[in-house]
Amino acid sequence: MLPPAPIRRLRLLEMASPGHGSLSPLLAKLQERLLGQLEKYVAERGNRERFLFQLAQDNHAVLEGEFLREYERLSDTDPRAEFDALFTRCHDGVIRNSPQGFDIARQAGVYIDRNLEITAEIRRRIMILYDLCCRYGPAWRTRFQNTYVTTPENIMVIFWPEVAWCEDAGPDLRIAEEEFGWVADAAHNPSRESAWTGLFYDHVAGVWMVSCETPIDIEGRHVATVGHDITLDELLHRTVNDHLPGTYNVLFRPDGRLIAHPDLMDAIKAQDGYFDIAQSGDEKLKRIHELTAGARIVGVVEAPDEEEYLAATHIQEPDWYFVTVYPRSALLTEEFSRRDAEHSARARRAEDLLASTEAQLRAALDYMPGGIKAVDKDLNYVLLNAQYSALYEFPDDLLKVGASMRDELRYQAERGDLGSGNKEDLVESIVARYQKAQTTGEHQSFERQIHSGRTLQVTIAPTPKGGAVTIVADITKRKRAEEALRESEEHLHEIIENITEGLVCYDPDQRLILCNSTYRDFYGYSEEDVAVNTRFEDLVHLDRERGTIVDDGSYEEQRIAYRYDPEGTYLIQLSDGRWLMARERTTSIGTVSIQTDITERKKAEDALREKEKTLSDQLKYTEALIDTIPNPIFVKDHEARYASFNRAWEQAFGESREEHLGKTVMEMERLPLETRKQLMQEDMDLL
């Protein structure tokens, strides 16, 4: 972006009047004074307009710093439970906020592309962005309708209570094809700085707007873009509609794209916001652009052909030019002086409004859950909220706007918050963090435990003018919860590692969540083989490929079939001779597989079967031997029931053995009763 030329006012051309060769000294003096007022007006107007644009970029710097800190802190986590509780896949395939419990007035809306594979990194990134929009969106509502973040994966996270943007967006939405999406990508924004769109139509919200977009990169990878929108009504109210009597205002970019014009808004809309002044055929408008933005001029310049003065100011952040077109004849009217006074009063009212808005901003800052302070390049305070002092438990009179931050650091050093060592060295070590942030433009983030045991997360974000903004959050509860969770996870890990069975768990997409060392040892897996998110089918294929299991060609198909219909148990024979028995259970949250080494049991079962076969063979041999004996022989069991007869017995008594097997002598009705009783008594005595 080329810097504009210094503010200048061209010397007025002499205005001839009937009977006069030039302006009278009085009129010339009046004209000079009024042009000076016009120049002052447009300069002040430019500074007023810049405030909103500067505020947008400062907000983005804060949110970017918070995101990068949280992304690094949570780099090894997968917030699956929180993600699944808040978001759900809708009928059109898009993932949005779950209707149960979603309050658009307090929570950010979320839109996730229907074709996106949801990984742990995606879940982590979305949860961080969701929390930040929920936290900062309400506080920034005093100046911006919405706060949002998009990602290159076609994801939108937005806090906009009046518009159900994510709910209304259809499944075919392509954020990268919208101007607010591509204006910050690497191809259109290689400098990776905040960028402003021209006027465009948001098809989801159904409104015309301009947007500020700030890209967030991690190691050269574009991961997110922070955005604020200004609607057309707001833009017109601030620029076109708020003008001096007899004048009109125009807003355009140096490249000739028209942003706002009182008579051409319909034409701008008809061209989807891409109104090119050079191609418009409007010679007057082309001349205005050439004399101001085209020449990178700010101040008051004369358009002789149009009998007008052009008061131009450059709004640096979006690189726009704000031009007031003033008819030359109006300068010499008595009305101008009166209206000048009116607009001076209006300017004062605007200043009062700005002061009121700043007070509202102050109130919003004081109600933020975290502490915030801003220092200039010399590390003197320019802004503090009450929560900052409260979190550090400082005395009420310690921190004052205009005072040096070193006073605060010395107090902390004396109190022991900065650790042990030379107190001045400790102070300068913190000062060095701020100076590094100012020099490199990099965010600094660290944790600090103060004397009371409270743990604070401190983030230092440099500002464009060399100062820094510090955000402080109380993370004491979170640190305690993390410690409790760590201890719980260690305890669970110890239990899992000490069970004798192999244990492995998969998510609903059959991607590995965890397994124990026994399971790894069964199959000879390395830790890389069973990394988190490894697919179940890939491990089955690996077993067959390495020859870990005995396979008749059907293992892979049958193993996968059992996974999706796990009835009973499934036996697996390993190539080293071991046998495993798998028992699996599938629920809505995934699959748990318990695998037991049953090799010894299989050996015992095989030995038992062999012994039973041997006994059976011996019994058959004995029966065959008894059948060859010529004398009648029978065998009775412990209840005196006939168990077997030989062939000689059948021949002697003329009866088949099947008639009497399992019966006692009392049931042989061919014998007299007394005989049967006697024989039965003998059997019982013998037994």
Secondary structure as a PSIPRED ss2 file (coil, helix, strand):
# PSIPRED VFORMAT (PSIPRED V4.0)

   1 M C   1.000  0.000  0.000
   2 L C   1.000  0.000  0.000
   3 P C   1.000  0.000  0.000
   4 P C   1.000  0.000  0.000
   5 A C   1.000  0.000  0.000
   6 P C   1.000  0.000  0.000
   7 I C   1.000  0.000  0.000
   8 R E   0.000  0.000  1.000
   9 R E   0.000  0.000  1.000
  10 L C   1.000  0.000  0.000
  11 R C   1.000  0.000  0.000
  12 L C   1.000  0.000  0.000
  13 L C   1.000  0.000  0.000
  14 E C   1.000  0.000  0.000
  15 M C   1.000  0.000  0.000
  16 A C   1.000  0.000  0.000
  17 S E   0.000  0.000  1.000
  18 P C   1.000  0.000  0.000
  19 G C   1.000  0.000  0.000
  20 H E   0.000  0.000  1.000
  21 G C   1.000  0.000  0.000
  22 S C   1.000  0.000  0.000
  23 L C   1.000  0.000  0.000
  24 S C   1.000  0.000  0.000
  25 P H   0.000  1.000  0.000
  26 L H   0.000  1.000  0.000
  27 L H   0.000  1.000  0.000
  28 A H   0.000  1.000  0.000
  29 K H   0.000  1.000  0.000
  30 L H   0.000  1.000  0.000
  31 Q H   0.000  1.000  0.000
  32 E H   0.000  1.000  0.000
  33 R H   0.000  1.000  0.000
  34 L H   0.000  1.000  0.000
  35 L H   0.000  1.000  0.000
  36 G H   0.000  1.000  0.000
  37 Q H   0.000  1.000  0.000
  38 L H   0.000  1.000  0.000
  39 E H   0.000  1.000  0.000
  40 K H   0.000  1.000  0.000
  41 Y H   0.000  1.000  0.000
  42 V H   0.000  1.000  0.000
  43 A H   0.000  1.000  0.000
  44 E H   0.000  1.000  0.000
  45 R H   0.000  1.000  0.000
  46 G H   0.000  1.000  0.000
  47 N H   0.000  1.000  0.000
  48 R H   0.000  1.000  0.000
  49 E H   0.000  1.000  0.000
  50 R H   0.000  1.000  0.000
  51 F H   0.000  1.000  0.000
  52 L H   0.000  1.000  0.000
  53 F H   0.000  1.000  0.000
  54 Q H   0.000  1.000  0.000
  55 L H   0.000  1.000  0.000
  56 A H   0.000  1.000  0.000
  57 Q H   0.000  1.000  0.000
  58 D H   0.000  1.000  0.000
  59 N H   0.000  1.000  0.000
  60 H H   0.000  1.000  0.000
  61 A H   0.000  1.000  0.000
  62 V H   0.000  1.000  0.000
  63 L H   0.000  1.000  0.000
  64 E H   0.000  1.000  0.000
  65 G H   0.000  1.000  0.000
  66 E H   0.000  1.000  0.000
  67 F H   0.000  1.000  0.000
  68 L H   0.000  1.000  0.000
  69 R H   0.000  1.000  0.000
  70 E H   0.000  1.000  0.000
  71 Y H   0.000  1.000  0.000
  72 E H   0.000  1.000  0.000
  73 R H   0.000  1.000  0.000
  74 L C   1.000  0.000  0.000
  75 S C   1.000  0.000  0.000
  76 D C   1.000  0.000  0.000
  77 T C   1.000  0.000  0.000
  78 D C   1.000  0.000  0.000
  79 P C   1.000  0.000  0.000
  80 R H   0.000  1.000  0.000
  81 A H   0.000  1.000  0.000
  82 E H   0.000  1.000  0.000
  83 F H   0.000  1.000  0.000
  84 D H   0.000  1.000  0.000
  85 A H   0.000  1.000  0.000
  86 L H   0.000  1.000  0.000
  87 F E   0.000  0.000  1.000
  88 T E   0.000  0.000  1.000
  89 R E   0.000  0.000  1.000
  90 C C   1.000  0.000  0.000
  91 H C   1.000  0.000  0.000
  92 D C   1.000  0.000  0.000
  93 G C   1.000  0.000  0.000
  94 V C   1.000  0.000  0.000
  95 I E   0.000  0.000  1.000
  96 R E   0.000  0.000  1.000
  97 N E   0.000  0.000  1.000
  98 S C   1.000  0.000  0.000
  99 P C   1.000  0.000  0.000
 100 Q C   1.000  0.000  0.000
 101 G C   1.000  0.000  0.000
 102 F C   1.000  0.000  0.000
 103 D C   1.000  0.000  0.000
 104 I C   1.000  0.000  0.000
 105 A C   1.000  0.000  0.000
 106 R C   1.000  0.000  0.000
 107 Q C   1.000  0.000  0.000
 108 A C   1.000  0.000  0.000
 109 G E   0.000  0.000  1.000
 110 V E   0.000  0.000  1.000
 111 Y E   0.000  0.000  1.000
 112 I E   0.000  0.000  1.000
 113 D C   1.000  0.000  0.000
 114 R C   1.000  0.000  0.000
 115 N C   1.000  0.000  0.000
 116 L C   1.000  0.000  0.000
 117 E C   1.000  0.000  0.000
 118 I C   1.000  0.000  0.000
 119 T C   1.000  0.000  0.000
 120 A H   0.000  1.000  0.000
 121 E H   0.000  1.000  0.000
 122 I H   0.000  1.000  0.000
 123 R H   0.000  1.000  0.000
 124 R H   0.000  1.000  0.000
 125 R H   0.000  1.000  0.000
 126 I H   0.000  1.000  0.000
 127 M H   0.000  1.000  0.000
 128 I H   0.000  1.000  0.000
 129 L H   0.000  1.000  0.000
 130 Y H   0.000  1.000  0.000
 131 D H   0.000  1.000  0.000
 132 L H   0.000  1.000  0.000
 133 C H   0.000  1.000  0.000
 134 C H   0.000  1.000  0.000
 135 R H   0.000  1.000  0.000
 136 Y H   0.000  1.000  0.000
 137 G C   1.000  0.000  0.000
 138 P C   1.000  0.000  0.000
 139 A H   0.000  1.000  0.000
 140 W H   0.000  1.000  0.000
 141 R H   0.000  1.000  0.000
 142 T H   0.000  1.000  0.000
 143 R C   1.000  0.000  0.000
 144 F C   1.000  0.000  0.000
 145 Q C   1.000  0.000  0.000
 146 N C   1.000  0.000  0.000
 147 T E   0.000  0.000  1.000
 148 Y E   0.000  0.000  1.000
 149 V E   0.000  0.000  1.000
 150 T E   0.000  0.000  1.000
 151 T E   0.000  0.000  1.000
 152 P C   1.000  0.000  0.000
 153 E C   1.000  0.000  0.000
 154 N C   1.000  0.000  0.000
 155 I E   0.000  0.000  1.000
 156 M E   0.000  0.000  1.000
 157 V E   0.000  0.000  1.000
 158 I E   0.000  0.000  1.000
 159 F E   0.000  0.000  1.000
 160 W C   1.000  0.000  0.000
 161 P C   1.000  0.000  0.000
 162 E C   1.000  0.000  0.000
 163 V C   1.000  0.000  0.000
 164 A C   1.000  0.000  0.000
 165 W H   0.000  1.000  0.000
 166 C H   0.000  1.000  0.000
 167 E H   0.000  1.000  0.000
 168 D H   0.000  1.000  0.000
 169 A C   1.000  0.000  0.000
 170 G C   1.000  0.000  0.000
 171 P C   1.000  0.000  0.000
 172 D C   1.000  0.000  0.000
 173 L C   1.000  0.000  0.000
 174 R C   1.000  0.000  0.000
 175 I H   0.000  1.000  0.000
 176 A H   0.000  1.000  0.000
 177 E H   0.000  1.000  0.000
 178 E C   1.000  0.000  0.000
 179 E H   0.000  1.000  0.000
 180 F H   0.000  1.000  0.000
 181 G H   0.000  1.000  0.000
 182 W H   0.000  1.000  0.000
 183 V C   1.000  0.000  0.000
 184 A C   1.000  0.000  0.000
 185 D C   1.000  0.000  0.000
 186 A C   1.000  0.000  0.000
 187 A C   1.000  0.000  0.000
 188 H C   1.000  0.000  0.000
 189 N C   1.000  0.000  0.000
 190 P C   1.000  0.000  0.000
 191 S C   1.000  0.000  0.000
 192 R C   1.000  0.000  0.000
 193 E C   1.000  0.000  0.000
 194 S C   1.000  0.000  0.000
 195 A E   0.000  0.000  1.000
 196 W E   0.000  0.000  1.000
 197 T C   1.000  0.000  0.000
 198 G C   1.000  0.000  0.000
 199 L C   1.000  0.000  0.000
 200 F E   0.000  0.000  1.000
 201 Y E   0.000  0.000  1.000
 202 D E   0.000  0.000  1.000
 203 H C   1.000  0.000  0.000
 204 V C   1.000  0.000  0.000
 205 A C   1.000  0.000  0.000
 206 G C   1.000  0.000  0.000
 207 V E   0.000  0.000  1.000
 208 W E   0.000  0.000  1.000
 209 M E   0.000  0.000  1.000
 210 V E   0.000  0.000  1.000
 211 S E   0.000  0.000  1.000
 212 C E   0.000  0.000  1.000
 213 E E   0.000  0.000  1.000
 214 T E   0.000  0.000  1.000
 215 P E   0.000  0.000  1.000
 216 I E   0.000  0.000  1.000
 217 D E   0.000  0.000  1.000
 218 I E   0.000  0.000  1.000
 219 E C   1.000  0.000  0.000
 220 G C   1.000  0.000  0.000
 221 R E   0.000  0.000  1.000
 222 H E   0.000  0.000  1.000
 223 V E   0.000  0.000  1.000
 224 A E   0.000  0.000  1.000
 225 T E   0.000  0.000  1.000
 226 V E   0.000  0.000  1.000
 227 G E   0.000  0.000  1.000
 228 H E   0.000  0.000  1.000
 229 D E   0.000  0.000  1.000
 230 I E   0.000  0.000  1.000
 231 T E   0.000  0.000  1.000
 232 L H   0.000  1.000  0.000
 233 D H   0.000  1.000  0.000
 234 E H   0.000  1.000  0.000
 235 L H   0.000  1.000  0.000
 236 L H   0.000  1.000  0.000
 237 H H   0.000  1.000  0.000
 238 R H   0.000  1.000  0.000
 239 T C   1.000  0.000  0.000
 240 V C   1.000  0.000  0.000
 241 N C   1.000  0.000  0.000
 242 D C   1.000  0.000  0.000
 243 H C   1.000  0.000  0.000
 244 L C   1.000  0.000  0.000
 245 P C   1.000  0.000  0.000
 246 G C   1.000  0.000  0.000
 247 T C   1.000  0.000  0.000
 248 Y E   0.000  0.000  1.000
 249 N E   0.000  0.000  1.000
 250 V E   0.000  0.000  1.000
 251 L E   0.000  0.000  1.000
 252 F E   0.000  0.000  1.000
 253 R C   1.000  0.000  0.000
 254 P C   1.000  0.000  0.000
 255 D C   1.000  0.000  0.000
 256 G C   1.000  0.000  0.000
 257 R E   0.000  0.000  1.000
 258 L E   0.000  0.000  1.000
 259 I E   0.000  0.000  1.000
 260 A E   0.000  0.000  1.000
 261 H C   1.000  0.000  0.000
 262 P C   1.000  0.000  0.000
 263 D C   1.000  0.000  0.000
 264 L C   1.000  0.000  0.000
 265 M H   0.000  1.000  0.000
 266 D H   0.000  1.000  0.000
 267 A H   0.000  1.000  0.000
 268 I H   0.000  1.000  0.000
 269 K H   0.000  1.000  0.000
 270 A H   0.000  1.000  0.000
 271 Q C   1.000  0.000  0.000
 272 D C   1.000  0.000  0.000
 273 G C   1.000  0.000  0.000
 274 Y C   1.000  0.000  0.000
 275 F E   0.000  0.000  1.000
 276 D E   0.000  0.000  1.000
 277 I H   0.000  1.000  0.000
 278 A H   0.000  1.000  0.000
 279 Q H   0.000  1.000  0.000
 280 S C   1.000  0.000  0.000
 281 G C   1.000  0.000  0.000
 282 D C   1.000  0.000  0.000
 283 E H   0.000  1.000  0.000
 284 K H   0.000  1.000  0.000
 285 L H   0.000  1.000  0.000
 286 K H   0.000  1.000  0.000
 287 R H   0.000  1.000  0.000
 288 I H   0.000  1.000  0.000
 289 H H   0.000  1.000  0.000
 290 E H   0.000  1.000  0.000
 291 L H   0.000  1.000  0.000
 292 T C   1.000  0.000  0.000
 293 A H   0.000  1.000  0.000
 294 G H   0.000  1.000  0.000
 295 A H   0.000  1.000  0.000
 296 R C   1.000  0.000  0.000
 297 I C   1.000  0.000  0.000
 298 V C   1.000  0.000  0.000
 299 G E   0.000  0.000  1.000
 300 V E   0.000  0.000  1.000
 301 V E   0.000  0.000  1.000
 302 E E   0.000  0.000  1.000
 303 A E   0.000  0.000  1.000
 304 P H   0.000  1.000  0.000
 305 D H   0.000  1.000  0.000
 306 E H   0.000  1.000  0.000
 307 E C   1.000  0.000  0.000
 308 E E   0.000  0.000  1.000
 309 Y E   0.000  0.000  1.000
 310 L E   0.000  0.000  1.000
 311 A E   0.000  0.000  1.000
 312 A E   0.000  0.000  1.000
 313 T E   0.000  0.000  1.000
 314 H E   0.000  0.000  1.000
 315 I E   0.000  0.000  1.000
 316 Q C   1.000  0.000  0.000
 317 E C   1.000  0.000  0.000
 318 P C   1.000  0.000  0.000
 319 D C   1.000  0.000  0.000
 320 W E   0.000  0.000  1.000
 321 Y E   0.000  0.000  1.000
 322 F E   0.000  0.000  1.000
 323 V E   0.000  0.000  1.000
 324 T E   0.000  0.000  1.000
 325 V E   0.000  0.000  1.000
 326 Y E   0.000  0.000  1.000
 327 P E   0.000  0.000  1.000
 328 R H   0.000  1.000  0.000
 329 S H   0.000  1.000  0.000
 330 A H   0.000  1.000  0.000
 331 L H   0.000  1.000  0.000
 332 L H   0.000  1.000  0.000
 333 T C   1.000  0.000  0.000
 334 E H   0.000  1.000  0.000
 335 E H   0.000  1.000  0.000
 336 F H   0.000  1.000  0.000
 337 S H   0.000  1.000  0.000
 338 R H   0.000  1.000  0.000
 339 R H   0.000  1.000  0.000
 340 D H   0.000  1.000  0.000
 341 A H   0.000  1.000  0.000
 342 E H   0.000  1.000  0.000
 343 H H   0.000  1.000  0.000
 344 S H   0.000  1.000  0.000
 345 A H   0.000  1.000  0.000
 346 R H   0.000  1.000  0.000
 347 A H   0.000  1.000  0.000
 348 R H   0.000  1.000  0.000
 349 R H   0.000  1.000  0.000
 350 A H   0.000  1.000  0.000
 351 E H   0.000  1.000  0.000
 352 D H   0.000  1.000  0.000
 353 L H   0.000  1.000  0.000
 354 L H   0.000  1.000  0.000
 355 A H   0.000  1.000  0.000
 356 S H   0.000  1.000  0.000
 357 T H   0.000  1.000  0.000
 358 E H   0.000  1.000  0.000
 359 A H   0.000  1.000  0.000
 360 Q H   0.000  1.000  0.000
 361 L H   0.000  1.000  0.000
 362 R H   0.000  1.000  0.000
 363 A H   0.000  1.000  0.000
 364 A H   0.000  1.000  0.000
 365 L H   0.000  1.000  0.000
 366 D H   0.000  1.000  0.000
 367 Y H   0.000  1.000  0.000
 368 M C   1.000  0.000  0.000
 369 P C   1.000  0.000  0.000
 370 G C   1.000  0.000  0.000
 371 G E   0.000  0.000  1.000
 372 I E   0.000  0.000  1.000
 373 K E   0.000  0.000  1.000
 374 A E   0.000  0.000  1.000
 375 V E   0.000  0.000  1.000
 376 D C   1.000  0.000  0.000
 377 K C   1.000  0.000  0.000
 378 D C   1.000  0.000  0.000
 379 L C   1.000  0.000  0.000
 380 N E   0.000  0.000  1.000
 381 Y E   0.000  0.000  1.000
 382 V E   0.000  0.000  1.000
 383 L E   0.000  0.000  1.000
 384 L E   0.000  0.000  1.000
 385 N C   1.000  0.000  0.000
 386 A H   0.000  1.000  0.000
 387 Q H   0.000  1.000  0.000
 388 Y H   0.000  1.000  0.000
 389 S H   0.000  1.000  0.000
 390 A H   0.000  1.000  0.000
 391 L H   0.000  1.000  0.000
 392 Y H   0.000  1.000  0.000
 393 E C   1.000  0.000  0.000
 394 F C   1.000  0.000  0.000
 395 P C   1.000  0.000  0.000
 396 D C   1.000  0.000  0.000
 397 D C   1.000  0.000  0.000
 398 L C   1.000  0.000  0.000
 399 L C   1.000  0.000  0.000
 400 K C   1.000  0.000  0.000
 401 V C   1.000  0.000  0.000
 402 G C   1.000  0.000  0.000
 403 A C   1.000  0.000  0.000
 404 S E   0.000  0.000  1.000
 405 M H   0.000  1.000  0.000
 406 R H   0.000  1.000  0.000
 407 D H   0.000  1.000  0.000
 408 E H   0.000  1.000  0.000
 409 L H   0.000  1.000  0.000
 410 R H   0.000  1.000  0.000
 411 Y H   0.000  1.000  0.000
 412 Q H   0.000  1.000  0.000
 413 A H   0.000  1.000  0.000
 414 E H   0.000  1.000  0.000
 415 R H   0.000  1.000  0.000
 416 G C   1.000  0.000  0.000
 417 D C   1.000  0.000  0.000
 418 L C   1.000  0.000  0.000
 419 G C   1.000  0.000  0.000
 420 S C   1.000  0.000  0.000
 421 G C   1.000  0.000  0.000
 422 N C   1.000  0.000  0.000
 423 K H   0.000  1.000  0.000
 424 E H   0.000  1.000  0.000
 425 D H   0.000  1.000  0.000
 426 L H   0.000  1.000  0.000
 427 V H   0.000  1.000  0.000
 428 E H   0.000  1.000  0.000
 429 S H   0.000  1.000  0.000
 430 I H   0.000  1.000  0.000
 431 V H   0.000  1.000  0.000
 432 A H   0.000  1.000  0.000
 433 R H   0.000  1.000  0.000
 434 Y H   0.000  1.000  0.000
 435 Q H   0.000  1.000  0.000
 436 K H   0.000  1.000  0.000
 437 A H   0.000  1.000  0.000
 438 Q H   0.000  1.000  0.000
 439 T H   0.000  1.000  0.000
 440 T H   0.000  1.000  0.000
 441 G C   1.000  0.000  0.000
 442 E C   1.000  0.000  0.000
 443 H C   1.000  0.000  0.000
 444 Q E   0.000  0.000  1.000
 445 S E   0.000  0.000  1.000
 446 F E   0.000  0.000  1.000
 447 E E   0.000  0.000  1.000
 448 R E   0.000  0.000  1.000
 449 Q E   0.000  0.000  1.000
 450 I C   1.000  0.000  0.000
 451 H C   1.000  0.000  0.000
 452 S C   1.000  0.000  0.000
 453 G C   1.000  0.000  0.000
 454 R C   1.000  0.000  0.000
 455 T E   0.000  0.000  1.000
 456 L E   0.000  0.000  1.000
 457 Q E   0.000  0.000  1.000
 458 V E   0.000  0.000  1.000
 459 T E   0.000  0.000  1.000
 460 I E   0.000  0.000  1.000
 461 A E   0.000  0.000  1.000
 462 P E   0.000  0.000  1.000
 463 T C   1.000  0.000  0.000
 464 P C   1.000  0.000  0.000
 465 K C   1.000  0.000  0.000
 466 G C   1.000  0.000  0.000
 467 G C   1.000  0.000  0.000
 468 A E   0.000  0.000  1.000
 469 V E   0.000  0.000  1.000
 470 T E   0.000  0.000  1.000
 471 I E   0.000  0.000  1.000
 472 V E   0.000  0.000  1.000
 473 A E   0.000  0.000  1.000
 474 D E   0.000  0.000  1.000
 475 I C   1.000  0.000  0.000
 476 T H   0.000  1.000  0.000
 477 K H   0.000  1.000  0.000
 478 R H   0.000  1.000  0.000
 479 K H   0.000  1.000  0.000
 480 R H   0.000  1.000  0.000
 481 A H   0.000  1.000  0.000
 482 E H   0.000  1.000  0.000
 483 E H   0.000  1.000  0.000
 484 A H   0.000  1.000  0.000
 485 L H   0.000  1.000  0.000
 486 R H   0.000  1.000  0.000
 487 E H   0.000  1.000  0.000
 488 S H   0.000  1.000  0.000
 489 E H   0.000  1.000  0.000
 490 E H   0.000  1.000  0.000
 491 H H   0.000  1.000  0.000
 492 L H   0.000  1.000  0.000
 493 H H   0.000  1.000  0.000
 494 E H   0.000  1.000  0.000
 495 I H   0.000  1.000  0.000
 496 I H   0.000  1.000  0.000
 497 E H   0.000  1.000  0.000
 498 N H   0.000  1.000  0.000
 499 I C   1.000  0.000  0.000
 500 T C   1.000  0.000  0.000
 501 E C   1.000  0.000  0.000
 502 G E   0.000  0.000  1.000
 503 L E   0.000  0.000  1.000
 504 V E   0.000  0.000  1.000
 505 C E   0.000  0.000  1.000
 506 Y E   0.000  0.000  1.000
 507 D C   1.000  0.000  0.000
 508 P C   1.000  0.000  0.000
 509 D C   1.000  0.000  0.000
 510 Q C   1.000  0.000  0.000
 511 R E   0.000  0.000  1.000
 512 L E   0.000  0.000  1.000
 513 I E   0.000  0.000  1.000
 514 L E   0.000  0.000  1.000
 515 C E   0.000  0.000  1.000
 516 N C   1.000  0.000  0.000
 517 S H   0.000  1.000  0.000
 518 T H   0.000  1.000  0.000
 519 Y H   0.000  1.000  0.000
 520 R H   0.000  1.000  0.000
 521 D H   0.000  1.000  0.000
 522 F H   0.000  1.000  0.000
 523 Y H   0.000  1.000  0.000
 524 G C   1.000  0.000  0.000
 525 Y C   1.000  0.000  0.000
 526 S C   1.000  0.000  0.000
 527 E C   1.000  0.000  0.000
 528 E C   1.000  0.000  0.000
 529 D C   1.000  0.000  0.000
 530 V C   1.000  0.000  0.000
 531 A C   1.000  0.000  0.000
 532 V C   1.000  0.000  0.000
 533 N C   1.000  0.000  0.000
 534 T C   1.000  0.000  0.000
 535 R E   0.000  0.000  1.000
 536 F H   0.000  1.000  0.000
 537 E H   0.000  1.000  0.000
 538 D H   0.000  1.000  0.000
 539 L H   0.000  1.000  0.000
 540 V H   0.000  1.000  0.000
 541 H H   0.000  1.000  0.000
 542 L H   0.000  1.000  0.000
 543 D H   0.000  1.000  0.000
 544 R H   0.000  1.000  0.000
 545 E H   0.000  1.000  0.000
 546 R H   0.000  1.000  0.000
 547 G C   1.000  0.000  0.000
 548 T C   1.000  0.000  0.000
 549 I E   0.000  0.000  1.000
 550 V C   1.000  0.000  0.000
 551 D C   1.000  0.000  0.000
 552 D C   1.000  0.000  0.000
 553 G C   1.000  0.000  0.000
 554 S C   1.000  0.000  0.000
 555 Y H   0.000  1.000  0.000
 556 E H   0.000  1.000  0.000
 557 E H   0.000  1.000  0.000
 558 Q H   0.000  1.000  0.000
 559 R H   0.000  1.000  0.000
 560 I H   0.000  1.000  0.000
 561 A H   0.000  1.000  0.000
 562 Y H   0.000  1.000  0.000
 563 R H   0.000  1.000  0.000
 564 Y H   0.000  1.000  0.000
 565 D C   1.000  0.000  0.000
 566 P C   1.000  0.000  0.000
 567 E C   1.000  0.000  0.000
 568 G C   1.000  0.000  0.000
 569 T C   1.000  0.000  0.000
 570 Y E   0.000  0.000  1.000
 571 L E   0.000  0.000  1.000
 572 I E   0.000  0.000  1.000
 573 Q E   0.000  0.000  1.000
 574 L E   0.000  0.000  1.000
 575 S C   1.000  0.000  0.000
 576 D C   1.000  0.000  0.000
 577 G C   1.000  0.000  0.000
 578 R C   1.000  0.000  0.000
 579 W E   0.000  0.000  1.000
 580 L E   0.000  0.000  1.000
 581 M E   0.000  0.000  1.000
 582 A E   0.000  0.000  1.000
 583 R E   0.000  0.000  1.000
 584 E E   0.000  0.000  1.000
 585 R E   0.000  0.000  1.000
 586 T E   0.000  0.000  1.000
 587 T E   0.000  0.000  1.000
 588 S C   1.000  0.000  0.000
 589 I C   1.000  0.000  0.000
 590 G E   0.000  0.000  1.000
 591 T E   0.000  0.000  1.000
 592 V E   0.000  0.000  1.000
 593 S E   0.000  0.000  1.000
 594 I E   0.000  0.000  1.000
 595 Q E   0.000  0.000  1.000
 596 T E   0.000  0.000  1.000
 597 D E   0.000  0.000  1.000
 598 I C   1.000  0.000  0.000
 599 T H   0.000  1.000  0.000
 600 E H   0.000  1.000  0.000
 601 R H   0.000  1.000  0.000
 602 K H   0.000  1.000  0.000
 603 K H   0.000  1.000  0.000
 604 A H   0.000  1.000  0.000
 605 E H   0.000  1.000  0.000
 606 D H   0.000  1.000  0.000
 607 A H   0.000  1.000  0.000
 608 L H   0.000  1.000  0.000
 609 R H   0.000  1.000  0.000
 610 E H   0.000  1.000  0.000
 611 K H   0.000  1.000  0.000
 612 E H   0.000  1.000  0.000
 613 K H   0.000  1.000  0.000
 614 T H   0.000  1.000  0.000
 615 L H   0.000  1.000  0.000
 616 S H   0.000  1.000  0.000
 617 D H   0.000  1.000  0.000
 618 Q H   0.000  1.000  0.000
 619 L H   0.000  1.000  0.000
 620 K H   0.000  1.000  0.000
 621 Y H   0.000  1.000  0.000
 622 T H   0.000  1.000  0.000
 623 E H   0.000  1.000  0.000
 624 A H   0.000  1.000  0.000
 625 L H   0.000  1.000  0.000
 626 I H   0.000  1.000  0.000
 627 D H   0.000  1.000  0.000
 628 T C   1.000  0.000  0.000
 629 I C   1.000  0.000  0.000
 630 P C   1.000  0.000  0.000
 631 N C   1.000  0.000  0.000
 632 P C   1.000  0.000  0.000
 633 I C   1.000  0.000  0.000
 634 F E   0.000  0.000  1.000
 635 V E   0.000  0.000  1.000
 636 K E   0.000  0.000  1.000
 637 D C   1.000  0.000  0.000
 638 H C   1.000  0.000  0.000
 639 E C   1.000  0.000  0.000
 640 A C   1.000  0.000  0.000
 641 R C   1.000  0.000  0.000
 642 Y E   0.000  0.000  1.000
 643 A E   0.000  0.000  1.000
 644 S E   0.000  0.000  1.000
 645 F E   0.000  0.000  1.000
 646 N C   1.000  0.000  0.000
 647 R H   0.000  1.000  0.000
 648 A H   0.000  1.000  0.000
 649 W H   0.000  1.000  0.000
 650 E H   0.000  1.000  0.000
 651 Q H   0.000  1.000  0.000
 652 A H   0.000  1.000  0.000
 653 F H   0.000  1.000  0.000
 654 G C   1.000  0.000  0.000
 655 E C   1.000  0.000  0.000
 656 S C   1.000  0.000  0.000
 657 R H   0.000  1.000  0.000
 658 E H   0.000  1.000  0.000
 659 E H   0.000  1.000  0.000
 660 H C   1.000  0.000  0.000
 661 L C   1.000  0.000  0.000
 662 G C   1.000  0.000  0.000
 663 K C   1.000  0.000  0.000
 664 T C   1.000  0.000  0.000
 665 V H   0.000  1.000  0.000
 666 M H   0.000  1.000  0.000
 667 E H   0.000  1.000  0.000
 668 M C   1.000  0.000  0.000
 669 E C   1.000  0.000  0.000
 670 R C   1.000  0.000  0.000
 671 L C   1.000  0.000  0.000
 672 P C   1.000  0.000  0.000
 673 L H   0.000  1.000  0.000
 674 E H   0.000  1.000  0.000
 675 T H   0.000  1.000  0.000
 676 R H   0.000  1.000  0.000
 677 K H   0.000  1.000  0.000
 678 Q H   0.000  1.000  0.000
 679 L H   0.000  1.000  0.000
 680 M H   0.000  1.000  0.000
 681 Q H   0.000  1.000  0.000
 682 E H   0.000  1.000  0.000
 683 D H   0.000  1.000  0.000
 684 M H   0.000  1.000  0.000
 685 D H   0.000  1.000  0.000
 686 L H   0.000  1.000  0.000
 687 L C   1.000  0.000  0.000
